């Protein structure tokens, strides 16, 4: 495979720019396919919780723990892989991560017990954050200055498209042929992605002097921690409601079970819009954009406690929640690139650890209020509080940053 860096031209010369342009679209498509598969496996369980619970012989809240297991796999895997693989070529790392992801989903299909299923979901989650983080860095390198957030958004577009096509198709498949068939589809997408990455992604050079020690030093950067915490509490609001979306739209809005895949598809369409919208916002006004999106998300989540009883208003509200929630991801990723310094891989991958902690926390808190008898509208109230806390944490980060500049 020809390397993007293998040129006698200067590092920033016209030849390198032309090669970036030639490689960018095919490489982004290949990486997007991987994010499509990852998005499908991450979110399809939320639409199949009743089927998973019945199929494995547990309650629906217990089945929800499989979502948390996947999320915590992401949390553990992202920083460990980022540090341990600091000197591994990014193309090779992407391929290896997708192989591991595929194996984890095959294990999910074959899991004979609830305990084995929890382990399989944890293993499937391990490469998730590292894949997205490394893919974001590759896309940003190929795009160049001024287009980083939009390049990241294009890779993440696969995650949003998964909610338009992958999740509804896999959900319908799981409802008709058993929940295991949904994860078999994901495994097949993983195999296709491995071949696409091999053929279409170039050897983007690592930063000079990359090492596990430099990546590990990122843990001392307070801005990395605060940005991650912003994502955890703020983005957790969306997952508090999305985890239980299938039961919510049926029990509260009265939408028939057969139409749940359509609701998921509309939610996914909102994520596609939000993802692209968020990339443009982040490239133009990163900090102001993040503030506005968190405030909007909090308001929309609070509003859902009122609109959930109407099929039309509930779906419209959910689409808006999807737009604002998805728009946060490119901005948070770009913010981490800005503050990470020499720990770019750690920061890029840790973003997805944070978002999956948000996934786990949101699912847990949503399950707690439902289990306490407050009904399926209660997770939206919890989510509104979490999104508002995201505004507070990010405000603290910006204040500390400004005071540091003044010193």
Secondary structure as UniProt FT lines:
FT   TURN            4..5
FT   TURN            11..12
FT   HELIX           14..47
FT   HELIX           49..56
FT   HELIX           60..63
FT   HELIX           65..84
FT   TURN            85..87
FT   HELIX           90..110
FT   HELIX           114..126
FT   HELIX           128..143
FT   TURN            145..146
FT   HELIX           148..161
FT   HELIX           162..166
FT   HELIX           167..177
FT   HELIX           179..200
FT   TURN            208..209
FT   HELIX           212..216
FT   HELIX           217..220
FT   HELIX           222..242
FT   TURN            243..244
FT   HELIX           245..251
FT   TURN            252..253
FT   HELIX           257..259
FT   HELIX           260..284
FT   HELIX           286..307
FT   TURN            308..309
FT   HELIX           311..339
FT   TURN            341..342
FT   HELIX           344..371
FT   TURN            372..373
FT   TURN            376..377
FT   HELIX           378..406
//
